[in-house]
């Protein structure tokens, strides 16, 4: 019983660590330090119609880069492009 609790606790802590690391990666892209570093670069985001790909696209669209996005569903991809254009204005 104690071993099961320890395994669950380790799994929970691993997920918390992963989430904190993911959040710090997004904040790094939002910081001003990287704007000059990424200027003029070309970035391709796959799966950009939802989840982390969409969040990343919404963050990167504000930077002076060439951004390409892909998605499985054509209609969702068009909706994403339209929403990104509104953010970029």
PDB file of N, CA, C and O in Angstrom, chain B, residues numbered from 101:
ATOM      1  N   UNK B 101       0.818  -1.197   0.000  1.00  0.00           N
ATOM      2  CA  UNK B 101       0.000   0.000   0.000  1.00  0.00           C
ATOM      3  C   UNK B 101       0.859   1.258   0.000  1.00  0.00           C
ATOM      4  O   UNK B 101       0.578   2.206  -0.733  1.00  0.00           O
ATOM      5  N   UNK B 102       1.887   1.266   0.808  1.00  0.00           N
ATOM      6  CA  UNK B 102       2.773   2.437   0.884  1.00  0.00           C
ATOM      7  C   UNK B 102       3.500   2.635  -0.436  1.00  0.00           C
ATOM      8  O   UNK B 102       3.712   3.771  -0.860  1.00  0.00           O
ATOM      9  N   UNK B 103       3.880   1.555  -1.085  1.00  0.00           N
ATOM     10  CA  UNK B 103       4.590   1.651  -2.363  1.00  0.00           C
ATOM     11  C   UNK B 103       3.683   2.288  -3.419  1.00  0.00           C
ATOM     12  O   UNK B 103       4.145   3.105  -4.216  1.00  0.00           O
ATOM     13  N   UNK B 104       2.413   1.926  -3.434  1.00  0.00           N
ATOM     14  CA  UNK B 104       1.479   2.514  -4.398  1.00  0.00           C
ATOM     15  C   UNK B 104       1.340   4.011  -4.164  1.00  0.00           C
ATOM     16  O   UNK B 104       1.315   4.786  -5.121  1.00  0.00           O
ATOM     17  N   UNK B 105       1.249   4.426  -2.910  1.00  0.00           N
ATOM     18  CA  UNK B 105       1.138   5.850  -2.579  1.00  0.00           C
ATOM     19  C   UNK B 105       2.389   6.594  -3.015  1.00  0.00           C
ATOM     20  O   UNK B 105       2.300   7.708  -3.531  1.00  0.00           O
ATOM     21  N   UNK B 106       3.545   5.994  -2.816  1.00  0.00           N
ATOM     22  CA  UNK B 106       4.810   6.623  -3.221  1.00  0.00           C
ATOM     23  C   UNK B 106       4.873   6.765  -4.744  1.00  0.00           C
ATOM     24  O   UNK B 106       5.296   7.804  -5.249  1.00  0.00           O
ATOM     25  N   UNK B 107       4.460   5.741  -5.470  1.00  0.00           N
ATOM     26  CA  UNK B 107       4.472   5.789  -6.930  1.00  0.00           C
ATOM     27  C   UNK B 107       3.523   6.875  -7.435  1.00  0.00           C
ATOM     28  O   UNK B 107       3.869   7.623  -8.350  1.00  0.00           O
ATOM     29  N   UNK B 108       2.331   6.965  -6.846  1.00  0.00           N
ATOM     30  CA  UNK B 108       1.382   8.004  -7.237  1.00  0.00           C
ATOM     31  C   UNK B 108       1.939   9.386  -6.927  1.00  0.00           C
ATOM     32  O   UNK B 108       1.792  10.304  -7.735  1.00  0.00           O
ATOM     33  N   UNK B 109       2.570   9.550  -5.783  1.00  0.00           N
ATOM     34  CA  UNK B 109       3.165  10.831  -5.410  1.00  0.00           C
ATOM     35  C   UNK B 109       4.280  11.224  -6.373  1.00  0.00           C
ATOM     36  O   UNK B 109       4.370  12.387  -6.768  1.00  0.00           O
ATOM     37  N   UNK B 110       5.122  10.283  -6.753  1.00  0.00           N
ATOM     38  CA  UNK B 110       6.201  10.565  -7.705  1.00  0.00           C
ATOM     39  C   UNK B 110       5.610  10.968  -9.058  1.00  0.00           C
ATOM     40  O   UNK B 110       6.101  11.903  -9.690  1.00  0.00           O
ATOM     41  N   UNK B 111       4.574  10.279  -9.503  1.00  0.00           N
ATOM     42  CA  UNK B 111       3.916  10.632 -10.759  1.00  0.00           C
ATOM     43  C   UNK B 111       3.318  12.020 -10.706  1.00  0.00           C
ATOM     44  O   UNK B 111       3.441  12.786 -11.661  1.00  0.00           O
ATOM     45  N   UNK B 112       2.676  12.351  -9.606  1.00  0.00           N
ATOM     46  CA  UNK B 112       2.081  13.675  -9.433  1.00  0.00           C
ATOM     47  C   UNK B 112       3.144  14.766  -9.462  1.00  0.00           C
ATOM     48  O   UNK B 112       2.965  15.790 -10.122  1.00  0.00           O
ATOM     49  N   UNK B 113       4.249  14.554  -8.751  1.00  0.00           N
ATOM     50  CA  UNK B 113       5.334  15.536  -8.734  1.00  0.00           C
ATOM     51  C   UNK B 113       5.967  15.689 -10.118  1.00  0.00           C
ATOM     52  O   UNK B 113       6.359  16.790 -10.504  1.00  0.00           O
ATOM     53  N   UNK B 114       6.065  14.602 -10.854  1.00  0.00           N
ATOM     54  CA  UNK B 114       6.614  14.659 -12.215  1.00  0.00           C
ATOM     55  C   UNK B 114       5.725  15.517 -13.120  1.00  0.00           C
ATOM     56  O   UNK B 114       6.229  16.323 -13.901  1.00  0.00           O
ATOM     57  N   UNK B 115       4.412  15.346 -13.015  1.00  0.00           N
ATOM     58  CA  UNK B 115       3.483  16.145 -13.815  1.00  0.00           C
ATOM     59  C   UNK B 115       3.584  17.618 -13.429  1.00  0.00           C
ATOM     60  O   UNK B 115       3.592  18.483 -14.305  1.00  0.00           O
ATOM     61  N   UNK B 116       3.660  17.915 -12.143  1.00  0.00           N
ATOM     62  CA  UNK B 116       3.799  19.309 -11.698  1.00  0.00           C
ATOM     63  C   UNK B 116       5.085  19.939 -12.233  1.00  0.00           C
ATOM     64  O   UNK B 116       5.078  21.087 -12.678  1.00  0.00           O
ATOM     65  N   UNK B 117       6.180  19.194 -12.191  1.00  0.00           N
ATOM     66  CA  UNK B 117       7.453  19.699 -12.708  1.00  0.00           C
ATOM     67  C   UNK B 117       7.360  19.960 -14.199  1.00  0.00           C
ATOM     68  O   UNK B 117       7.847  20.983 -14.680  1.00  0.00           O
ATOM     69  N   UNK B 118       6.737  19.041 -14.943  1.00  0.00           N
ATOM     70  CA  UNK B 118       6.586  19.199 -16.391  1.00  0.00           C
ATOM     71  C   UNK B 118       5.753  20.429 -16.709  1.00  0.00           C
ATOM     72  O   UNK B 118       6.090  21.180 -17.624  1.00  0.00           O
ATOM     73  N   UNK B 119       4.651  20.651 -15.956  1.00  0.00           N
ATOM     74  CA  UNK B 119       3.797  21.810 -16.199  1.00  0.00           C
ATOM     75  C   UNK B 119       4.536  23.115 -15.913  1.00  0.00           C
ATOM     76  O   UNK B 119       4.375  24.089 -16.647  1.00  0.00           O
ATOM     77  N   UNK B 120       5.339  23.142 -14.860  1.00  0.00           N
ATOM     78  CA  UNK B 120       6.105  24.347 -14.534  1.00  0.00           C
ATOM     79  C   UNK B 120       7.135  24.627 -15.614  1.00  0.00           C
ATOM     80  O   UNK B 120       7.349  25.782 -15.980  1.00  0.00           O
ATOM     81  N   UNK B 121       7.768  23.596 -16.122  1.00  0.00           N
ATOM     82  CA  UNK B 121       8.765  23.762 -17.174  1.00  0.00           C
ATOM     83  C   UNK B 121       8.112  24.266 -18.458  1.00  0.00           C
ATOM     84  O   UNK B 121       8.671  25.123 -19.141  1.00  0.00           O
ATOM     85  N   UNK B 122       6.928  23.737 -18.792  1.00  0.00           N
ATOM     86  CA  UNK B 122       6.205  24.155 -19.986  1.00  0.00           C
ATOM     87  C   UNK B 122       5.816  25.629 -19.866  1.00  0.00           C
ATOM     88  O   UNK B 122       5.946  26.380 -20.833  1.00  0.00           O
ATOM     89  N   UNK B 123       5.342  26.048 -18.699  1.00  0.00           N
ATOM     90  CA  UNK B 123       4.939  27.435 -18.484  1.00  0.00           C
ATOM     91  C   UNK B 123       6.141  28.367 -18.608  1.00  0.00           C
ATOM     92  O   UNK B 123       6.017  29.448 -19.183  1.00  0.00           O
ATOM     93  N   UNK B 124       7.308  27.973 -18.080  1.00  0.00           N
ATOM     94  CA  UNK B 124       8.484  28.839 -18.174  1.00  0.00           C
ATOM     95  C   UNK B 124       8.966  28.959 -19.619  1.00  0.00           C
ATOM     96  O   UNK B 124       9.527  29.988 -19.993  1.00  0.00           O
ATOM     97  N   UNK B 125       8.759  27.931 -20.430  1.00  0.00           N
ATOM     98  CA  UNK B 125       9.131  28.002 -21.841  1.00  0.00           C
ATOM     99  C   UNK B 125       8.275  29.023 -22.574  1.00  0.00           C
ATOM    100  O   UNK B 125       8.773  29.778 -23.409  1.00  0.00           O
ATOM    101  N   UNK B 126       6.984  29.043 -22.259  1.00  0.00           N
ATOM    102  CA  UNK B 126       6.082  30.009 -22.888  1.00  0.00           C
ATOM    103  C   UNK B 126       6.441  31.419 -22.453  1.00  0.00           C
ATOM    104  O   UNK B 126       6.452  32.333 -23.277  1.00  0.00           O
ATOM    105  N   UNK B 127       6.734  31.611 -21.181  1.00  0.00           N
ATOM    106  CA  UNK B 127       7.105  32.938 -20.679  1.00  0.00           C
ATOM    107  C   UNK B 127       8.403  33.416 -21.332  1.00  0.00           C
ATOM    108  O   UNK B 127       8.578  34.612 -21.569  1.00  0.00           O
ATOM    109  N   UNK B 128       9.309  32.486 -21.621  1.00  0.00           N
ATOM    110  CA  UNK B 128      10.563  32.855 -22.275  1.00  0.00           C
ATOM    111  C   UNK B 128      10.289  33.434 -23.665  1.00  0.00           C
ATOM    112  O   UNK B 128      10.932  34.402 -24.070  1.00  0.00           O
ATOM    113  N   UNK B 129       9.337  32.847 -24.396  1.00  0.00           N
ATOM    114  CA  UNK B 129       8.993  33.370 -25.713  1.00  0.00           C
ATOM    115  C   UNK B 129       8.337  34.739 -25.620  1.00  0.00           C
ATOM    116  O   UNK B 129       8.490  35.565 -26.520  1.00  0.00           O
ATOM    117  N   UNK B 130       7.605  34.985 -24.530  1.00  0.00           N
ATOM    118  CA  UNK B 130       6.923  36.260 -24.367  1.00  0.00           C
ATOM    119  C   UNK B 130       7.880  37.383 -23.968  1.00  0.00           C
ATOM    120  O   UNK B 130       7.553  38.559 -24.129  1.00  0.00           O
ATOM    121  N   UNK B 131       9.049  37.034 -23.454  1.00  0.00           N
ATOM    122  CA  UNK B 131       9.965  38.054 -22.961  1.00  0.00           C
ATOM    123  C   UNK B 131      10.588  38.849 -24.113  1.00  0.00           C
ATOM    124  O   UNK B 131      10.659  38.364 -25.242  1.00  0.00           O
ATOM    125  N   UNK B 132      11.028  40.042 -23.825  1.00  0.00           N
ATOM    126  CA  UNK B 132      11.631  40.907 -24.835  1.00  0.00           C
ATOM    127  C   UNK B 132      13.012  40.423 -25.267  1.00  0.00           C
ATOM    128  O   UNK B 132      13.475  40.785 -26.349  1.00  0.00           O
ATOM    129  N   UNK B 133      13.671  39.622 -24.452  1.00  0.00           N
ATOM    130  CA  UNK B 133      15.019  39.146 -24.775  1.00  0.00           C
ATOM    131  C   UNK B 133      15.048  38.395 -26.101  1.00  0.00           C
ATOM    132  O   UNK B 133      15.995  38.533 -26.876  1.00  0.00           O
ATOM    133  N   UNK B 134      14.024  37.612 -26.359  1.00  0.00           N
ATOM    134  CA  UNK B 134      14.021  36.726 -27.522  1.00  0.00           C
ATOM    135  C   UNK B 134      13.502  37.377 -28.792  1.00  0.00           C
ATOM    136  O   UNK B 134      13.620  36.799 -29.872  1.00  0.00           O
ATOM    137  N   UNK B 135      12.932  38.566 -28.684  1.00  0.00           N
ATOM    138  CA  UNK B 135      12.385  39.197 -29.885  1.00  0.00           C
ATOM    139  C   UNK B 135      13.475  39.455 -30.915  1.00  0.00           C
ATOM    140  O   UNK B 135      13.273  39.190 -32.100  1.00  0.00           O
ATOM    141  N   UNK B 136      14.614  39.963 -30.492  1.00  0.00           N
ATOM    142  CA  UNK B 136      15.706  40.214 -31.428  1.00  0.00           C
ATOM    143  C   UNK B 136      16.355  38.909 -31.877  1.00  0.00           C
ATOM    144  O   UNK B 136      16.809  38.792 -33.015  1.00  0.00           O
ATOM    145  N   UNK B 137      16.394  37.940 -30.983  1.00  0.00           N
ATOM    146  CA  UNK B 137      17.012  36.659 -31.299  1.00  0.00           C
ATOM    147  C   UNK B 137      16.226  35.901 -32.374  1.00  0.00           C
ATOM    148  O   UNK B 137      16.816  35.182 -33.181  1.00  0.00           O
ATOM    149  N   UNK B 138      14.900  36.059 -32.389  1.00  0.00           N
ATOM    150  CA  UNK B 138      14.057  35.341 -33.340  1.00  0.00           C
ATOM    151  C   UNK B 138      13.707  36.168 -34.573  1.00  0.00           C
ATOM    152  O   UNK B 138      13.107  35.641 -35.509  1.00  0.00           O
ATOM    153  N   UNK B 139      14.063  37.437 -34.596  1.00  0.00           N
ATOM    154  CA  UNK B 139      13.697  38.319 -35.716  1.00  0.00           C
ATOM    155  C   UNK B 139      14.213  37.752 -37.037  1.00  0.00           C
ATOM    156  O   UNK B 139      15.385  37.405 -37.176  1.00  0.00           O
ATOM    157  N   UNK B 140      13.291  37.670 -38.004  1.00  0.00           N
ATOM    158  CA  UNK B 140      13.658  37.191 -39.334  1.00  0.00           C
ATOM    159  C   UNK B 140      13.706  35.675 -39.475  1.00  0.00           C
ATOM    160  O   UNK B 140      13.914  35.168 -40.577  1.00  0.00           O
ATOM    161  N   UNK B 141      13.521  34.946 -38.389  1.00  0.00           N
ATOM    162  CA  UNK B 141      13.558  33.478 -38.455  1.00  0.00           C
ATOM    163  C   UNK B 141      12.248  32.962 -39.037  1.00  0.00           C
ATOM    164  O   UNK B 141      11.231  33.655 -39.008  1.00  0.00           O
ATOM    165  N   UNK B 142      12.280  31.753 -39.559  1.00  0.00           N
ATOM    166  CA  UNK B 142      11.091  31.079 -40.051  1.00  0.00           C
ATOM    167  C   UNK B 142      10.758  29.940 -39.104  1.00  0.00           C
ATOM    168  O   UNK B 142      11.607  29.099 -38.809  1.00  0.00           O
ATOM    169  N   UNK B 143       9.514  29.916 -38.628  1.00  0.00           N
ATOM    170  CA  UNK B 143       9.097  28.907 -37.655  1.00  0.00           C
ATOM    171  C   UNK B 143       7.852  28.201 -38.187  1.00  0.00           C
ATOM    172  O   UNK B 143       6.909  28.848 -38.644  1.00  0.00           O
ATOM    173  N   UNK B 144       7.856  26.868 -38.124  1.00  0.00           N
ATOM    174  CA  UNK B 144       6.727  26.040 -38.520  1.00  0.00           C
ATOM    175  C   UNK B 144       6.137  25.409 -37.266  1.00  0.00           C
ATOM    176  O   UNK B 144       6.848  24.769 -36.492  1.00  0.00           O
ATOM    177  N   UNK B 145       4.831  25.592 -37.070  1.00  0.00           N
ATOM    178  CA  UNK B 145       4.137  24.980 -35.933  1.00  0.00           C
ATOM    179  C   UNK B 145       3.147  23.972 -36.489  1.00  0.00           C
ATOM    180  O   UNK B 145       2.236  24.334 -37.234  1.00  0.00           O
ATOM    181  N   UNK B 146       3.321  22.716 -36.131  1.00  0.00           N
ATOM    182  CA  UNK B 146       2.375  21.682 -36.539  1.00  0.00           C
ATOM    183  C   UNK B 146       1.348  21.527 -35.428  1.00  0.00           C
ATOM    184  O   UNK B 146       1.662  21.713 -34.252  1.00  0.00           O
ATOM    185  N   UNK B 147       0.136  21.190 -35.799  1.00  0.00           N
ATOM    186  CA  UNK B 147      -0.922  21.029 -34.805  1.00  0.00           C
ATOM    187  C   UNK B 147      -1.297  22.341 -34.149  1.00  0.00           C
ATOM    188  O   UNK B 147      -1.517  22.396 -32.939  1.00  0.00           O
ATOM    189  N   UNK B 148      -1.372  23.393 -34.938  1.00  0.00           N
ATOM    190  CA  UNK B 148      -1.570  24.723 -34.377  1.00  0.00           C
ATOM    191  C   UNK B 148      -3.038  25.102 -34.193  1.00  0.00           C
ATOM    192  O   UNK B 148      -3.337  26.245 -33.850  1.00  0.00           O
ATOM    193  N   UNK B 149      -3.956  24.164 -34.416  1.00  0.00           N
ATOM    194  CA  UNK B 149      -5.373  24.500 -34.288  1.00  0.00           C
ATOM    195  C   UNK B 149      -5.910  24.271 -32.883  1.00  0.00           C
ATOM    196  O   UNK B 149      -7.084  24.535 -32.621  1.00  0.00           O
ATOM    197  N   UNK B 150      -5.081  23.791 -31.986  1.00  0.00           N
ATOM    198  CA  UNK B 150      -5.534  23.571 -30.611  1.00  0.00           C
ATOM    199  C   UNK B 150      -4.381  23.267 -29.683  1.00  0.00           C
ATOM    200  O   UNK B 150      -3.275  22.959 -30.128  1.00  0.00           O
ATOM    201  N   UNK B 151      -4.643  23.353 -28.395  1.00  0.00           N
ATOM    202  CA  UNK B 151      -3.679  22.982 -27.374  1.00  0.00           C
ATOM    203  C   UNK B 151      -2.438  23.854 -27.367  1.00  0.00           C
ATOM    204  O   UNK B 151      -2.500  25.065 -27.576  1.00  0.00           O
ATOM    205  N   UNK B 152      -1.303  23.202 -27.119  1.00  0.00           N
ATOM    206  CA  UNK B 152      -0.030  23.913 -27.000  1.00  0.00           C
ATOM    207  C   UNK B 152       0.381  24.566 -28.313  1.00  0.00           C
ATOM    208  O   UNK B 152       0.970  25.647 -28.303  1.00  0.00           O
ATOM    209  N   UNK B 153       0.080  23.928 -29.443  1.00  0.00           N
ATOM    210  CA  UNK B 153       0.417  24.511 -30.744  1.00  0.00           C
ATOM    211  C   UNK B 153      -0.287  25.831 -30.981  1.00  0.00           C
ATOM    212  O   UNK B 153       0.315  26.772 -31.497  1.00  0.00           O
ATOM    213  N   UNK B 154      -1.571  25.911 -30.607  1.00  0.00           N
ATOM    214  CA  UNK B 154      -2.336  27.147 -30.746  1.00  0.00           C
ATOM    215  C   UNK B 154      -1.792  28.220 -29.817  1.00  0.00           C
ATOM    216  O   UNK B 154      -1.627  29.369 -30.227  1.00  0.00           O
ATOM    217  N   UNK B 155      -1.511  27.860 -28.574  1.00  0.00           N
ATOM    218  CA  UNK B 155      -0.945  28.816 -27.621  1.00  0.00           C
ATOM    219  C   UNK B 155       0.394  29.355 -28.112  1.00  0.00           C
ATOM    220  O   UNK B 155       0.670  30.549 -27.995  1.00  0.00           O
ATOM    221  N   UNK B 156       1.211  28.485 -28.654  1.00  0.00           N
ATOM    222  CA  UNK B 156       2.505  28.901 -29.185  1.00  0.00           C
ATOM    223  C   UNK B 156       2.336  29.827 -30.384  1.00  0.00           C
ATOM    224  O   UNK B 156       3.042  30.829 -30.497  1.00  0.00           O
ATOM    225  N   UNK B 157       1.408  29.500 -31.278  1.00  0.00           N
ATOM    226  CA  UNK B 157       1.154  30.352 -32.448  1.00  0.00           C
ATOM    227  C   UNK B 157       0.663  31.731 -32.024  1.00  0.00           C
ATOM    228  O   UNK B 157       1.097  32.741 -32.577  1.00  0.00           O
ATOM    229  N   UNK B 158      -0.242  31.779 -31.043  1.00  0.00           N
ATOM    230  CA  UNK B 158      -0.759  33.055 -30.556  1.00  0.00           C
ATOM    231  C   UNK B 158       0.334  33.906 -29.923  1.00  0.00           C
ATOM    232  O   UNK B 158       0.278  35.134 -29.978  1.00  0.00           O
ATOM    233  N   UNK B 159       1.308  33.270 -29.334  1.00  0.00           N
ATOM    234  CA  UNK B 159       2.417  33.997 -28.721  1.00  0.00           C
ATOM    235  C   UNK B 159       3.411  34.473 -29.773  1.00  0.00           C
ATOM    236  O   UNK B 159       3.868  35.615 -29.731  1.00  0.00           O
ATOM    237  N   UNK B 160       3.743  33.596 -30.716  1.00  0.00           N
ATOM    238  CA  UNK B 160       4.767  33.922 -31.704  1.00  0.00           C
ATOM    239  C   UNK B 160       4.292  34.876 -32.794  1.00  0.00           C
ATOM    240  O   UNK B 160       5.116  35.523 -33.441  1.00  0.00           O
ATOM    241  N   UNK B 161       2.978  34.977 -33.011  1.00  0.00           N
ATOM    242  CA  UNK B 161       2.471  35.840 -34.082  1.00  0.00           C
ATOM    243  C   UNK B 161       2.831  37.299 -33.821  1.00  0.00           C
ATOM    244  O   UNK B 161       2.864  38.101 -34.754  1.00  0.00           O
ATOM    245  N   UNK B 162       3.095  37.646 -32.589  1.00  0.00           N
ATOM    246  CA  UNK B 162       3.412  39.026 -32.227  1.00  0.00           C
ATOM    247  C   UNK B 162       4.868  39.388 -32.515  1.00  0.00           C
ATOM    248  O   UNK B 162       5.241  40.558 -32.435  1.00  0.00           O
ATOM    249  N   UNK B 163       5.683  38.404 -32.847  1.00  0.00           N
ATOM    250  CA  UNK B 163       7.105  38.636 -33.088  1.00  0.00           C
ATOM    251  C   UNK B 163       7.375  38.874 -34.577  1.00  0.00           C
ATOM    252  O   UNK B 163       6.587  38.456 -35.425  1.00  0.00           O
ATOM    253  N   UNK B 164       8.489  39.546 -34.893  1.00  0.00           N
ATOM    254  CA  UNK B 164       8.832  39.800 -36.306  1.00  0.00           C
ATOM    255  C   UNK B 164       9.470  38.569 -36.961  1.00  0.00           C
ATOM    256  O   UNK B 164      10.658  38.568 -37.282  1.00  0.00           O
ATOM    257  N   UNK B 165       8.655  37.518 -37.154  1.00  0.00           N
ATOM    258  CA  UNK B 165       9.155  36.262 -37.725  1.00  0.00           C
ATOM    259  C   UNK B 165       8.243  35.840 -38.870  1.00  0.00           C
ATOM    260  O   UNK B 165       7.160  36.398 -39.048  1.00  0.00           O
ATOM    261  N   UNK B 166       8.684  34.856 -39.645  1.00  0.00           N
ATOM    262  CA  UNK B 166       7.855  34.210 -40.661  1.00  0.00           C
ATOM    263  C   UNK B 166       7.242  32.983 -40.005  1.00  0.00           C
ATOM    264  O   UNK B 166       7.953  32.025 -39.705  1.00  0.00           O
ATOM    265  N   UNK B 167       5.923  32.997 -39.776  1.00  0.00           N
ATOM    266  CA  UNK B 167       5.256  31.923 -39.056  1.00  0.00           C
ATOM    267  C   UNK B 167       4.399  31.101 -40.015  1.00  0.00           C
ATOM    268  O   UNK B 167       3.547  31.643 -40.720  1.00  0.00           O
ATOM    269  N   UNK B 168       4.630  29.804 -40.034  1.00  0.00           N
ATOM    270  CA  UNK B 168       3.842  28.865 -40.817  1.00  0.00           C
ATOM    271  C   UNK B 168       3.139  27.931 -39.852  1.00  0.00           C
ATOM    272  O   UNK B 168       3.745  27.438 -38.901  1.00  0.00           O
ATOM    273  N   UNK B 169       1.835  27.682 -40.100  1.00  0.00           N
ATOM    274  CA  UNK B 169       1.093  26.772 -39.241  1.00  0.00           C
ATOM    275  C   UNK B 169       0.450  25.678 -40.082  1.00  0.00           C
ATOM    276  O   UNK B 169       0.158  25.873 -41.262  1.00  0.00           O
ATOM    277  N   UNK B 170       0.234  24.529 -39.457  1.00  0.00           N
ATOM    278  CA  UNK B 170      -0.456  23.424 -40.120  1.00  0.00           C
ATOM    279  C   UNK B 170      -1.512  22.872 -39.175  1.00  0.00           C
ATOM    280  O   UNK B 170      -1.445  23.067 -37.962  1.00  0.00           O
ATOM    281  N   UNK B 171      -2.487  22.182 -39.752  1.00  0.00           N
ATOM    282  CA  UNK B 171      -3.519  21.529 -38.964  1.00  0.00           C
ATOM    283  C   UNK B 171      -4.178  20.445 -39.794  1.00  0.00           C
ATOM    284  O   UNK B 171      -4.162  20.502 -41.024  1.00  0.00           O
ATOM    285  N   UNK B 172      -4.754  19.465 -39.133  1.00  0.00           N
ATOM    286  CA  UNK B 172      -5.405  18.361 -39.849  1.00  0.00           C
ATOM    287  C   UNK B 172      -6.726  18.792 -40.476  1.00  0.00           C
ATOM    288  O   UNK B 172      -7.044  18.414 -41.603  1.00  0.00           O
ATOM    289  N   UNK B 173      -7.486  19.583 -39.735  1.00  0.00           N
ATOM    290  CA  UNK B 173      -8.813  20.000 -40.186  1.00  0.00           C
ATOM    291  C   UNK B 173      -8.703  21.346 -40.905  1.00  0.00           C
ATOM    292  O   UNK B 173      -8.283  22.343 -40.317  1.00  0.00           O
ATOM    293  N   UNK B 174      -9.087  21.361 -42.189  1.00  0.00           N
ATOM    294  CA  UNK B 174      -8.954  22.567 -43.013  1.00  0.00           C
ATOM    295  C   UNK B 174      -9.734  23.741 -42.427  1.00  0.00           C
ATOM    296  O   UNK B 174      -9.210  24.853 -42.351  1.00  0.00           O
ATOM    297  N   UNK B 175     -10.992  23.506 -42.010  1.00  0.00           N
ATOM    298  CA  UNK B 175     -11.816  24.593 -41.479  1.00  0.00           C
ATOM    299  C   UNK B 175     -11.230  25.180 -40.193  1.00  0.00           C
ATOM    300  O   UNK B 175     -11.210  26.398 -40.010  1.00  0.00           O
ATOM    301  N   UNK B 176     -10.751  24.297 -39.298  1.00  0.00           N
ATOM    302  CA  UNK B 176     -10.138  24.784 -38.055  1.00  0.00           C
ATOM    303  C   UNK B 176      -8.864  25.566 -38.347  1.00  0.00           C
ATOM    304  O   UNK B 176      -8.566  26.550 -37.670  1.00  0.00           O
ATOM    305  N   UNK B 177      -8.116  25.131 -39.349  1.00  0.00           N
ATOM    306  CA  UNK B 177      -6.885  25.831 -39.706  1.00  0.00           C
ATOM    307  C   UNK B 177      -7.203  27.226 -40.236  1.00  0.00           C
ATOM    308  O   UNK B 177      -6.509  28.186 -39.899  1.00  0.00           O
ATOM    309  N   UNK B 178      -8.226  27.349 -41.048  1.00  0.00           N
ATOM    310  CA  UNK B 178      -8.642  28.660 -41.557  1.00  0.00           C
ATOM    311  C   UNK B 178      -9.100  29.554 -40.405  1.00  0.00           C
ATOM    312  O   UNK B 178      -8.762  30.737 -40.371  1.00  0.00           O
ATOM    313  N   UNK B 179      -9.873  28.997 -39.453  1.00  0.00           N
ATOM    314  CA  UNK B 179     -10.295  29.764 -38.276  1.00  0.00           C
ATOM    315  C   UNK B 179      -9.090  30.241 -37.467  1.00  0.00           C
ATOM    316  O   UNK B 179      -9.068  31.373 -36.983  1.00  0.00           O
ATOM    317  N   UNK B 180      -8.096  29.376 -37.327  1.00  0.00           N
ATOM    318  CA  UNK B 180      -6.888  29.743 -36.585  1.00  0.00           C
ATOM    319  C   UNK B 180      -6.145  30.868 -37.293  1.00  0.00           C
ATOM    320  O   UNK B 180      -5.682  31.811 -36.651  1.00  0.00           O
ATOM    321  N   UNK B 181      -6.031  30.770 -38.613  1.00  0.00           N
ATOM    322  CA  UNK B 181      -5.358  31.830 -39.381  1.00  0.00           C
ATOM    323  C   UNK B 181      -6.084  33.156 -39.186  1.00  0.00           C
ATOM    324  O   UNK B 181      -5.446  34.189 -38.982  1.00  0.00           O
ATOM    325  N   UNK B 182      -7.412  33.134 -39.246  1.00  0.00           N
ATOM    326  CA  UNK B 182      -8.182  34.364 -39.064  1.00  0.00           C
ATOM    327  C   UNK B 182      -7.998  34.943 -37.667  1.00  0.00           C
ATOM    328  O   UNK B 182      -7.869  36.158 -37.515  1.00  0.00           O
ATOM    329  N   UNK B 183      -7.984  34.090 -36.646  1.00  0.00           N
ATOM    330  CA  UNK B 183      -7.806  34.587 -35.275  1.00  0.00           C
ATOM    331  C   UNK B 183      -6.394  35.126 -35.065  1.00  0.00           C
ATOM    332  O   UNK B 183      -6.204  36.091 -34.326  1.00  0.00           O
ATOM    333  N   UNK B 184      -5.403  34.510 -35.709  1.00  0.00           N
ATOM    334  CA  UNK B 184      -4.026  34.993 -35.586  1.00  0.00           C
ATOM    335  C   UNK B 184      -3.862  36.348 -36.292  1.00  0.00           C
ATOM    336  O   UNK B 184      -3.120  37.212 -35.824  1.00  0.00           O
ATOM    337  N   UNK B 185      -4.557  36.521 -37.410  1.00  0.00           N
ATOM    338  CA  UNK B 185      -4.494  37.811 -38.107  1.00  0.00           C
ATOM    339  C   UNK B 185      -5.097  38.912 -37.248  1.00  0.00           C
ATOM    340  O   UNK B 185      -4.598  40.038 -37.255  1.00  0.00           O
ATOM    341  N   UNK B 186      -6.163  38.611 -36.507  1.00  0.00           N
ATOM    342  CA  UNK B 186      -6.764  39.616 -35.606  1.00  0.00           C
ATOM    343  C   UNK B 186      -5.804  39.970 -34.475  1.00  0.00           C
ATOM    344  O   UNK B 186      -5.710  41.133 -34.084  1.00  0.00           O
ATOM    345  N   UNK B 187      -5.098  38.985 -33.951  1.00  0.00           N
ATOM    346  CA  UNK B 187      -4.128  39.225 -32.865  1.00  0.00           C
ATOM    347  C   UNK B 187      -2.982  40.087 -33.370  1.00  0.00           C
ATOM    348  O   UNK B 187      -2.488  40.954 -32.650  1.00  0.00           O
ATOM    349  N   UNK B 188      -2.562  39.850 -34.598  1.00  0.00           N
ATOM    350  CA  UNK B 188      -1.378  40.521 -35.149  1.00  0.00           C
ATOM    351  C   UNK B 188      -1.651  41.962 -35.539  1.00  0.00           C
ATOM    352  O   UNK B 188      -0.698  42.715 -35.739  1.00  0.00           O
ATOM    353  N   UNK B 189      -2.909  42.387 -35.659  1.00  0.00           N
ATOM    354  CA  UNK B 189      -3.221  43.756 -36.084  1.00  0.00           C
ATOM    355  C   UNK B 189      -2.963  44.753 -34.991  1.00  0.00           C
ATOM    356  O   UNK B 189      -3.174  45.950 -35.184  1.00  0.00           O
TER     357      UNK B 189
END
